[in-house]
Amino acid sequence: MSTIITGKKQNEIAELADLSRNLYENLFNVNLIEDSNTYFYNILNKVIFPDDISDELIDEITLMSDKPWTMLSFQLYGTIDLWWVVYLLNKPDYIFKAQANTTYKFIKADYITNVLSQITVID
């Protein structure tokens, strides 16, 4: 029977490529099946933003046209990698694109680095 070893982030494992700190995958521990040297994420783990985030950290944007989540992320943060923050913060019914005439909450760019560092502390 194989042993599963847990507890390290991908950037702490020399055999694996480093990830940008903005990528969703970087938030989770990587598991290793020891006998096969196979690495995997536990996809049942997830980030959940609380409903009571301080108004000081949050702003809103209303879109005039549909936009891919990655494009909205680039507009707000200058990178496509943080699409998941806007998506998870809003929990949209329509998952494929941010929709026109819809108001979306987002974490202000001045605070995003601090928020990401707080998320990565949680296991």
N, C-alpha and C positions, 0 to 999 in steps of 0.2 A: 504494500500500500504506500502511496506517495505521501510525503509530508508537505504541508503548505506553510511557508514562512511568510509572515506579514510584518509590516511596521516601517518600511522605508518609502520615502518619496522617490519618484523617478530620478530626480536630479542628484540623489545621493547614491545611485547605483552606477558604478563606473562602466558597466557593460552596455548601458542604455544611453541614448542621446538625451542631452539636456532639453528641457522644455522652457518656453517663455513663461514667466511668472503669471502672465495674463490668461493662459490657457486653462480651461476647466479641468482638464485631466491632471494638471499639476497639483490640484488640491487634495488628491486622494493618495493613500498608500498603495504601493504596488505589492502584489502577492507573488510568491515564487513557488512553483511546484518543484521541489528539490531534486527529485529523481530525473526530471526531464529538462531542467533549466528553462522552464517556460514561465514567463512573466505575464501577469494579468491584473486588471483592475476589478474590484468588486463593483459591478454596475448597479447594485442595489443601493449604494451610498449616494447621497445627493446633498446639495446645498438648498436650504430653505431660508429665505429672508423673513424676518419677523414682520408682522403687520404694523408695528409701532416704531418704525425707524424715525428718528428725529427729523422734523421738517427742515432743519438746518442743513442736512445732508442730501435732501431730495429736491429735485426740480421736475418739471413736466414739460413735455413737448407734444404738440398736436401736429400730426402729419397731413400734408396736403395731397399726398399720393402714396400708394403702396410702396414699401421699401423692404428689401431683404434685411434680416436682422443684422447681418454683417455690415451692410451699408449704414444702417442707423448707428451701429457701434462706432464706425469710422467717423461719422458726423459728430458724435458726442465726445469720443475719446481719442481720435486720431489713430485708432487701430481696429482691425476687424475682430481681433481676438476676444474682445469683451462683450460679444453679442449675447452670451449666456447670462450676463448680469442683468441686462435690460429685459430679456425674455423671462428669467426666473422672478424678477421683481414684479412683473406685471401679470404673470400666469394667464396668458391670452387663450381664448377659446380657439382662435384660428392660429395654428402653429407655424404655418409656412412662411408668412411675411408679416411685417408690421403693417397694419391696414390704414388706409387714408381715413381722415375725419375721426381718428381715434386719438385720445390723449394717453400718452405713456409716461409713467414715472421713470426716473433714472437717478442714479447717484451722481451728484455733481463731480465734475472732473477733478476739482481741487481735493476731493476726499477719496477718490477711488483707490489710490495706492494704500491708504490707511485701512480702508474697508477690506481690501484683498489680503493685507497682512493679518487682519483679525480672523478672516475666514480660514487661512492656512494653518492657524494655530489649532483649530478644531479638528479632531480626528473622528 
